[in-house]
Amino acid sequence: MVEDNSYKRLSIGIVGGGIGGVAFAAALSRSSSLDIHLFEAAPQFSEIGAGVSFGPNAVRAIELLNLGGSYRRIADASPAPFENVWFEWRRGSDDAYLTASLAPGCGQSSVHRADFLDAIVTHLPKGVAHFSKRCIDVQQDGGGVTASFDDGTSFTGDILIGFDGIKSTVRDHVLPPGQHSDCSPFWSGTYAYRGMIPTTQLEAAMETRGADKRLAMVPQMYLGTDRHILTFPVKQTELINVVAFITDRTTPDPKLAVGEAWVNVVSQDEMLKVFEGWGAASQAILSCIPEPTRWALHELPELPRYQRDRVLIVGDAAHAMVPHQGAGAGQALEDAYVLASLLSDEACNRENVQKTLAAFEAVRHERTCKVQRTSHEAGDVYEYSAPNIGDNEARLVAELETRFDWLWNHNPQDDVVEARVQLGWEPISFTASA
Ligand SMILES: Cc1cc2nc3c(=O)[nH]c(=O)nc-3n(C[C@H](O)[C@H](O)[C@H](O)COP(=O)(O)OP(=O)(O)OC[C@H]3O[C@@H](n4cnc5c(N)ncnc54)[C@H](O)[C@@H]3O)c2cc1C
């Protein structure tokens, strides 16, 4: 951090080395005129042992970030002839098939989180990542921005990008508490029980309980009032990722008990009680998770802005959402691609970099807020609580068949084109669409 990089076009600090921060740093690292430093609070990169699912827009962003080869080597897809199935939707009480959401050419594309992070970390050049650096303060002036860390060190550069997740510290600098309406994460009212099951074990449990064992391998959503369960395979179909949700809709502003942790290990009995009376497939799934973790799902309100002069928040730091469209990491990856494309361009320099961050915010804000909002609403749809749909299965089916098209059909190259127009840069046209 003491080396002289003043000859570089821009010096960029990134706070947070999750999926978004690492993908972003890797993309920027391809530009030799940039000085890049990524600061991660943990002593090493790490992700939890769970699955993450990517829609067609997220897979497109992964390809555009040049991470496609690494992704494809570890990704799971639905088995033939279900290649295009994102999820099949079923009634939770008796497993009856309702419909399927199709994502042609992509289907359910998913990975084990830790495997994905390990794979994309290999794209980071040596010296970019700095560990055990928890950012505790951010200051800026006309000359630069300084991030201070809990080990007493600091970084000063031209800009700072906060990729530091839902509990972001950088967000407090962009939107200082007290000067803005509350921008803190809030509990969505939903708990998610999570577990991973060896595929062969789940297939056997399905057969024992009289459920179709094919349901283990093809991504499924089981729906019911205030509850739903999802499953999809990860780790080259070795494991089945399970998330079982329950939502408190008795009050518009549900609160966690004082002092309750966001994540707890709970008993299998607690989870089984929540789904009492559900069908054979659900009982088989839950019977295979002896020690579920229970996550109190938090989200952010739609923030009024993401940028303050030299500092920008992105990914979950800016627009954390509930996972009901499997879209949070996808938005972080779209952010990473669009921002890296703008900052890597030789047209971006010390004089116009703040305008570049503003152009990024202008092209990304509306979409990311809409993904947040519709992710919350999707939970209501799945749990028979959406206005004008409720438990009317015909309406539910019609909704689920087309609900995700706008989200999936987005190409982040269009955001880059639009931002360049705003910046008055030379127009760019992308030859082949990814
Ligand atoms: C139950 C559940 C299921 C989900 N499923 C999906 C899914 O299927 N598909 C999908 O697209 N999304 C899913 N998501 C959302 C997804 O996990 C997030 O949107 C995504 O991880 C955000 O990436 P990020 O890089 O912005 O933040 P994070 O992954 O949270 O990374 C933030 C990083 O910053 C570091 N950090 C934090 N504070 C500091 C600090 N002060 N200084 C330095 N470093 C710091 C952290 O240690 C971490 O490494 C799910 C979320 C949940 C809770």
The ligand as a Tripos MOL2 file, in Angstrom:
@<TRIPOS>MOLECULE
LIG
   53    58     1     0     0
SMALL
NO_CHARGES

@<TRIPOS>ATOM
      1 C1        -31.0150  -17.6140    2.2090 C.3       1 LIG1
      2 C2        -30.4160  -16.8580    1.0520 C.ar      1 LIG1
      3 C3        -30.4300  -17.4270   -0.2100 C.ar      1 LIG1
      4 C4        -29.9360  -16.6990   -1.3030 C.ar      1 LIG1
      5 N1        -29.9770  -17.2730   -2.5430 N.ar      1 LIG1
      6 C5        -29.5910  -16.5550   -3.6220 C.ar      1 LIG1
      7 C6        -29.6690  -17.1250   -4.9230 C.ar      1 LIG1
      8 O1        -30.0530  -18.2890   -5.0910 O.2       1 LIG1
      9 N2        -29.2940  -16.3630   -5.9930 N.ar      1 LIG1
     10 C7        -28.8280  -15.0770   -5.8340 C.ar      1 LIG1
     11 O2        -28.5000  -14.4230   -6.8450 O.2       1 LIG1
     12 N3        -28.7230  -14.5290   -4.6040 N.ar      1 LIG1
     13 C8        -29.0870  -15.2260   -3.5010 C.ar      1 LIG1
     14 N4        -28.9770  -14.6770   -2.2570 N.ar      1 LIG1
     15 C9        -28.4330  -13.3090   -2.1350 C.3       1 LIG1
     16 C10       -26.9100  -13.3140   -2.2610 C.3       1 LIG1
     17 O3        -26.3560  -14.1580   -1.2810 O.3       1 LIG1
     18 C11       -26.3540  -11.9040   -2.0890 C.3       1 LIG1
     19 O4        -27.0980  -11.0060   -2.8730 O.3       1 LIG1
     20 C12       -24.8860  -11.8280   -2.5130 C.3       1 LIG1
     21 O5        -24.1050  -12.6890   -1.7170 O.3       1 LIG1
     22 C13       -24.3740  -10.3870   -2.3940 C.3       1 LIG1
     23 O6        -23.0140  -10.3370   -2.7290 O.3       1 LIG1
     24 P1        -22.1100   -9.1270   -2.2370 P.3       1 LIG1
     25 O7        -20.7500   -9.4270   -2.7670 O.co2     1 LIG1
     26 O8        -22.7500   -7.8300   -2.5820 O.co2     1 LIG1
     27 O9        -22.1200   -9.2040   -0.6370 O.3       1 LIG1
     28 P2        -21.6210  -10.3490    0.3370 P.3       1 LIG1
     29 O10       -21.6760  -11.6800   -0.3200 O.co2     1 LIG1
     30 O11       -22.3970  -10.1780    1.6000 O.co2     1 LIG1
     31 O12       -20.0770  -10.0110    0.6110 O.3       1 LIG1
     32 C14       -19.6810   -8.9300    1.4270 C.3       1 LIG1
     33 C15       -18.2220   -9.1260    1.8260 C.3       1 LIG1
     34 O13       -17.7750   -7.9450    2.5000 O.3       1 LIG1
     35 C16       -17.0760   -8.3000    3.6670 C.3       1 LIG1
     36 N5        -17.2350   -7.1620    4.6220 N.ar      1 LIG1
     37 C17       -18.3630   -6.8020    5.2750 C.ar      1 LIG1
     38 N6        -18.1430   -5.6970    6.0010 N.ar      1 LIG1
     39 C18       -16.8560   -5.3530    5.7750 C.ar      1 LIG1
     40 C19       -16.0300   -4.2790    6.2350 C.ar      1 LIG1
     41 N7        -16.5010   -3.3450    7.0760 N.pl3     1 LIG1
     42 N8        -14.7310   -4.1990    5.8150 N.ar      1 LIG1
     43 C20       -14.2430   -5.1410    4.9380 C.ar      1 LIG1
     44 N9        -14.9730   -6.1710    4.4750 N.ar      1 LIG1
     45 C21       -16.2740   -6.2660    4.8870 C.ar      1 LIG1
     46 C22       -17.7340   -9.5940    4.1350 C.3       1 LIG1
     47 O14       -16.8680  -10.3460    4.9800 O.3       1 LIG1
     48 C23       -17.9990  -10.2750    2.7910 C.3       1 LIG1
     49 O15       -16.9070  -11.0430    2.3590 O.3       1 LIG1
     50 C24       -29.4140  -15.3840   -1.1390 C.ar      1 LIG1
     51 C25       -29.3660  -14.8290    0.1550 C.ar      1 LIG1
     52 C26       -29.8590  -15.5610    1.2390 C.ar      1 LIG1
     53 C27       -29.7950  -14.9310    2.6030 C.3       1 LIG1
@<TRIPOS>BOND
     1     1     2 1
     2     2     3 ar
     3     2    52 ar
     4     3     4 ar
     5     4     5 ar
     6     4    50 ar
     7     5     6 ar
     8     6     7 ar
     9     6    13 1
    10     7     8 2
    11     7     9 ar
    12     9    10 ar
    13    10    11 2
    14    10    12 ar
    15    12    13 ar
    16    13    14 ar
    17    14    15 1
    18    14    50 ar
    19    15    16 1
    20    16    17 1
    21    16    18 1
    22    18    19 1
    23    18    20 1
    24    20    21 1
    25    20    22 1
    26    22    23 1
    27    23    24 1
    28    24    25 2
    29    24    26 1
    30    24    27 1
    31    27    28 1
    32    28    29 2
    33    28    30 1
    34    28    31 1
    35    31    32 1
    36    32    33 1
    37    33    34 1
    38    33    48 1
    39    34    35 1
    40    35    36 1
    41    35    46 1
    42    36    37 ar
    43    36    45 ar
    44    37    38 ar
    45    38    39 ar
    46    39    40 ar
    47    39    45 ar
    48    40    41 1
    49    40    42 ar
    50    42    43 ar
    51    43    44 ar
    52    44    45 ar
    53    46    47 1
    54    46    48 1
    55    48    49 1
    56    50    51 ar
    57    51    52 ar
    58    52    53 1
@<TRIPOS>SUBSTRUCTURE
     1 LIG1         1 GROUP 0 **** ****
